């Protein structure tokens, strides 16, 4: 349908269906959520992205400072589950990568590569670290204030 087979109506209906599956905007959850199924270099990868659009208000600082916090969970075929927490504030990034325990020996390499990526993009890497994952992170661990806000309800994910 996305290639044009079946006409414009079918393509538009299919596009709306895919959008609703991949991007979830809920009035009950103050986080933006997207699912990203990807095939890269012959490997299947399924990712979930959680973004806090209100991180600027939570930072406790007023003014022009922009702040964004995201959690990227990705499961790479034959490698395992990764959790990446990224906080961006005025061209400064804090990054924490949690990788499968069997990839612990690559933790320093992961940190070096992320730091060089940040530098290449003109970002100041305040803190970049990689470590083996003890257990997958929960949404409430990464975004503890989501359950304290008055514009949300307490839900378990």
Secondary structure, DSSP 8 states (H G I E B T S, - for coil): -TTSTTHHHHHHHHHHHHHHHHEE--SS-SSEEEEEEEEETTEEEEEEEEEETTHHHHT---SS--EEEEEEEEEETTTEEEEEEEEEETTEEEEEEEE-GGGGGGHHHHHHHHHHHHHHTT-EEEEEEEEE-SS---HHHHSGGGGT-TTS-----
